[in-house]
Amino acid sequence: MKLKVIGLLAIFGILFAFGIRVAHPQDGLQSAMGSAKSSLVIYKASDQYAVGQKVVVVVANSGNQLGVIKSASDEAVDVDTRVSFVRVKQEDVVGKMLVIVPFFGTLFNIVGL
């Protein structure tokens, strides 16, 4: 049992070192499995983002949101989050989506995260 826990922690440490993170969006795009709020998003941080990428962004007074980049420049990106169309600075783009894990966000909502 100890060896499995140590192995799992090592895997998470390696993924963290390569920029892989997990976010619980407060709003944004929906999937066939439910809303963004009921999901977790596994994402990877990047220096540049391109049109068409699904990303996690920090929107002022709204928390993390999942959206699609509609236009991008060196300073800002325009993101369609289903609820709104927002322009955020490149620094406010947390990362590009790799995988959505449905339903686990509901557990985070229950405990208030």
N, C-alpha and C positions, 0 to 999 in steps of 0.2 A: 504494500500500500504506500509506504514512504517513497519508494522508488518511482511509482506512478505520479505522485504529487510533485516530486522534484523534476521529473521529466516534463510534466505539464507546465510547470513554472518556467523551465528552460525554454520551451517552445514559445510561450508568451513573451519572454524576455527577448528572444531573437526577433519575433515579429515586431515588437516595440522598437527595437534597434533599427529595423528597416523601414520605419515610418508607418506601420500598419496600426490603426487605431479603431475604436468603436465609439459610435455616437448614438444618442437617443434623440431623434429630431422631435421638435414640438409641433411641427406642421410641415406641409409640403406635398410632394407627389405621392400618389397612391399606387399600389401594385394590385394585382389580382387577388393577393392574399390579405389586403386590408390597407388601412391608412398608414402614413409615415409615423404617426404618433404611437401606433401599436406595434412598431417594428424597431429593430436595431439596425444600424448601418455600419458595415465594416468599410473603412475608407483608407486611402493612402495620401499623405501630404505630397504636394508637388510645388515646383517653383512657377510654372506656367500652366494656364488652363486654356482650352480651345472650345470653340463653338460645338455644341452637341453633347458635351460631356455632362454626366449627371454628377452633381457635387453637393457637398454639405457646406452651407454658408451660415455665418452668424449675422442675423438681422437685428438691428437695434430694437430693444424692448420686446423681442419675440423669441429669442433664443436660437437654437440651431434649427435650420430648415433644409429640406432636401429639394433640389431643383435642377433644371436643365439650363446650361449656359446658352443664351441666344446671341450674344455678341460679347467680344472681349477686346480689351486694349491693354497696354502696359500698366495703366493705373487702375482700371476698374473693369468689372464684368456686369452684364445685365443677365439676371437669372429669373426664369419663370418658375415659381414655386407652387403653381396651381391656384393658390389663394391670391397671390399678387405677383406683379412684375417689379422686381427690385434691382437697383443698381448698388453694388457694394464694391469696396476697394479690394484689390487683389489680396491684401493681407487678411480680409474677412472671409475669404474662401478657405475653409478648413482642410478640404481634401476632396479627391475624386472618389466616387462610390465604386467599390469592388463587388460587394454582396449585400443583399438585404436579408436579414433574418426575421421572418414574420413572427408575430405574436409575443415575442419576448419583451417588447416595449411595454406591453400591458402590465407585466410584473413590475417594471420600473415605475409606471404610473401609480400602481397600488401603494408602493412605499414612498412615493413623492419625489422621485428623481427625474 
